[in-house]
Amino acid sequence: MESRELIRHAREAANQLIHRNLVQIAGWEWHNLQLKHTPITPSYRQHVSAKTRTETNESYIAEKRELLQAYPEAVVWINESYERNRNNLLIQKVEEYGPVVQGTIMIQLSNQEQDVAPLHFWLSSTKLITMQRDIRIPLRLQHFDMQEQYEQCKSAPEAFFLMLGSLLESLHIGLDRLEQRLGQLERDMKERNRKDLLDTIIERRYELLHYNHMYMPVRELDGLAKEAFLEQLTASDGYQRIHYRFQRLDVLLKHYAIEIDTLISVDDALSNFRGNEIIRTLTIFTAVCLPASIVGAIWGTNFIHLPFKETPLGFVFMIGFILIITGFIYYMFWRKGWTGDILSKRKTTRPKEKLNDIVLKQQPQPVNQELPSRKDRGKKQKQKEREQAGQATASVVASKQAALVSVKDLPSRKNR
């Protein structure tokens, strides 16, 4: 009972805090609307009586009608956003307010991926209206530390992006946890590459996709706000700080995506390497055992007359013949290099060397050599041209000498 009373007092205090319309010194207004009534869902309809459903529906309609009367400039937005539970963003022009950015974005409120609630907003250069049903959103936005920052904002768009920065803290915390899990995943891949490691990598990929899905509407909202308010927004100090945070999130999401793709590639390479080794071993084993299988199949038939059947040393001769053919086949594989190190791998490899170290072994990097200067490169080029000219001259002289020798060898007219 005491816990219920505490929760009730907390909700009453939150409602008293939420339902104040804040007008800042700079002249912009913030109207924070906390919706108390929820629409009747099919699951709720099954657990309540008809009388309760009627009363809830009437309260729900009355609350919506009250909002429409209080904010006639946002009638279209209230009608479309009152029951929406998905992302939706658009720009429109309203008389006396100019360009207005309005819609809904989904906000993650805790570390759990399913804990998501919609935030409805109507934003002009001088007025901001936010509407939500989850009480944790206004409690976070109206924190005592945020009040001083709101007072320093010169316009409603600047304050709204300051609110977005506060709501993105759960996304930052989720990415930090994702980084820890990726680090543990890398250590697991290096130390002990299990068969189910790919499932863990796919889980991290889905987790990153979730954070991308939550972050993309915020980036879309950033572009719409720039288009609507231009320098009034981009020149403000509050927006510059949030813009740097957006850039940091962009870098983190891209880095984690590349890291997960690298882990998938490494796991694929390890799986292919291990599979190739297994197939090669089985193939060679099958080929080596082929003579014994053929001889056993032929001499295991139920024929009466078979060679060496009645010879005293026939069994010994047959075993020797099988060993000779088997050794010859293995020798041919060994000469061609097909066996690799299947039989001698464990003897030549260090005891602590693992499959991951073999695949991920880094190639030796070439030593950095100083590049020749432009003057040295010019000298080398001239020297090369001189050598080519000398070779051409020598070839011309040799051809002339050969021609003279051929002329001397010809008989005179008198001899002819």
Secondary structure, DSSP 8 states (H G I E B T S, - for coil): -HHHHHHHHHHHHHHHHHT-EEE-TTS-EEEEEE-------HHHHHHS-HHHHHHHHHHHHHHHHHHHHH-GGGHHHHHHHTT--S-EEEEEEETTTEEEEEEEEEEE-SSSTT-EEEEEEEE-SSEEEEEES-THHHHHHT-HHHHHHHHH-SSHHHHHHHHHHHHTHHHHHHHHHHHHHHHHHHHHHHH---TTHHHHHHHHHHHHHHHHHHHHHHHHHHHHHHHHHTHHHHTSHHHHHHHHHHHHHHHHHHHHHHHHHHHHHHHHHHHHHHHHHHHHHHHHHHHHTHHHHHHHHHHTS--S--TTSS-TTHHHHHHHHHHHHHHHHHHHHHHHT-STTTTTHHHHS-TT--HHHHHS-------------HHHHHHHHHHHHHHHHHHHHHHHHHHHHHHHHHHHTS--TTT-
